[in-house]
Amino acid sequence: MTDHLPQTVRSDARDNRARILDAARAVFGEEGLSAPMREIARHAGVGPATLYRHFPTKRALIVETFAEQRRACHGVVRDALADPDPWHGFQSLVERICELHAHSRGFADAFMTAFPEAADFAADREPILRAVAELARRAQKTGQMRSGFVVDDLILMLMAHRGVQDVPRTDRLTASRRFAAYVIEAFHAVPATDASAPMPPAPRLRLVYSPSTP
């Protein structure tokens, strides 16, 4: 009986940790990094003390919550740089980064902002921006990318893409893919006119007005 107790405690602790991370992905994903820790504890069905026992700071929770997305980002960069066609590699990078951001408001916040809680993500941005600069240099040499492209253009694109988070979840990925396609065409030295390569489908979006709107 005594031997069984520590094993049961460890099992309960693992279950609590998993529930907290699932809750954090859901809450940060919809509300962003401003979501309070107490909301995550409530969503996980645990008390605040249990949450803080596993994650003493919000920063620690954010880093662990988005560990998988961070690894995916690094994979996107590696794949793009390894592509023998630099323009295709650049296209893939834009599409996949947009898709990662579309899936989670919290990850987009952490990647794009300077919140103290997201400080670790600054180390992820730098290699990605260096990869973009290198891909752009290669693609410009082939004549596929606009000569005036600069790395800040990618940041501008991601800032604009942040608005996709306001689209209903059911249409978010569709909107993101169409947005990425337009951006890629804008960066292309010779915009595509080939009818055999149509744009991704457009989401069926409706503007939402506040009650105070005339």
N, C-alpha and C positions, 0 to 999 in steps of 0.2 A: 504493500500500500504506500509506504514511504517512498519507494523507488518510483512508483507511478506518478506521484505528485509533480516532481520537477518536469517530467515529460509532458504532462498535461498543461502545466504553466507555459512551457515553451511553445506548445501547439497553439494555445490561446493567444500568445503574444504574436506568433506568426500570422494567425487569422486576423487579429486586430490591425497589424501593420498592412496586410493586404487590403483590408477594407478601407483603411485610411487613404492608401494610395489610389484605390479605385475612386473613392469619393473626391479626392483632390483633382484627379484627371477630369471628372465630370464637372465639378464646381469651377475650377480654374478654366476649363475648356469653354464654358458658357459665359462666365462672369469676368474672366481675366484675373490678373494678379491682385487686384484690389479686394477680391473676395476675402472676408474675414476667416480666421482660423476656426472660430466657433461654428461657422456655417459648415465647414468641412467636417468637424467633429460630429455635428448633428446629422449630417448626411451619411456619415460612416456608422452612426449608431454607437458612438463611444463618448466618454466624457472628455473634457478638455485635458484633464490630468493624464489620461491614457495617450492622447494625441501628442502632448509635449514630452512624454516619456520616450516615445519613439522618434519624435522630431522636435528637438528643443527650440528650433528657430524656424520661422517661415522660410527663410533662405534654404535651409536644409531640406525642407519638404518640397520646395519648388525644384531644386536640383535633382532630387530622387524621382519626383513625379514625371519629369520630362527627360529622364536619362535615355529612354528608348528613342525619342525624337532627336536628341543630340547625336546619338550614334548614327541615326539615319542621315542627319545632315552631313556628317563626316563622310558617310558612304556616297552620298550624292556628289560631293566634291571630288572624291577619289575617282568615281566612275566618269565624271565629266572630263577630268584632266587626262584620263587614260584613253578617251575616245580618239581614234585616229583622225576623225573629222572634227576640227575644233568648233565649227559652227553648229554641228549636230550636238556636240558636247555642251555648248552654251545653251542651246534650246532645251536640252534635257535638264540642265541645272535650274533654269528658270521655272520650267513646268513642275519639277519635283519639289523645289523649295516652296512654290506657291501652294502646292497640294498639302505639304506639311503644315503650312500656316493656316490653310483653310480648315483643317480638322480641329484646330484648337486655338481659341482666343488667348488662352494662357500662354501657350508656346510662342505665339506671335508677339505677345507683350514682352515675354522674357527675352526673345531674340532681338527685338527692335528697340527696347527702352534701356534706360540707365538706372532703373530702380535698384536700390541697394540689395533687395532680395534676389535680383537677377544678375548680380555682378559677375557670377561665374560664366554667364553666357557671352560676355565681352570677349572671352578667349575663343569662343566658337566663331564669332563674327569675323575676326581678323583673318584666319585662314580662308574663310569663304570669300571675303573681299579680295584677298590676294589671288585666289583661284580665278575669280571673275576677271581680274586685271590680266592674268596670264592667258586665259581663254580668249579674251577680247583681242589681245595682241596677236595671237595666232590666227583668229578668224579674220581680223583686219588684213593680215598678210595675204590671205586667200581671196580677199575682195568680197567676202560674204557679209561682213559687218560694217556698219556705218563708221567712217573714220573719226567722227566726232564723239563717239561713245566714250564716256568716262565712268569710273566705278560708282560715283555718286548717283548715276542714273539708276543703278540697281536699287539703291536705298530709296530713291524717289518712287520707284515702282512698288517696292514693298510697303511703303507708307500708304500709297494709294490702294494697294491690295488689302490693307487692313480693313477697309470698308466692307469687304466681302463678309466679314464676321457679322454684319448686321442683316445679312440675307437669311431667311429661314433655313434651318439645318438641312431640310430635304433638298434645297436648291443650291446649297453653298458650294459643293464641289463642282457642279456644273458651271456656276458663275465664275469660279476660280479658273477653271480650264479655259473658258472663253476669254477671260481677262488676260491670262498668260499668252494666249494665241495672238491677241491684238498687240501686246507689248513686244513679243518676238518679231512680229511683222514690222513694228516701228523701228526696231533695232537693225533689221535686215537692210543691207545696202541697196538691194533691189527687191522691193516688196513683192511677195508672191502674187501671181495672177493666174496660176494654174487651177483650172476648175476641177481638176482631179484631186485637189487637196483642199477640201472645204473647211471652213471654220468649225470648231466644236459647236454643238447646239446651244442655243440661247436659253437660259432659264426663264420660266414664266414668273416674272416679278411684279409685285404691286407696291406702289408707294404707300407708306403708312403715315397718316397725318395725325398730329396730336389734337386733342379736343379744342385747343386754342387757335388752331389754324383757321383762317377765314374761309 
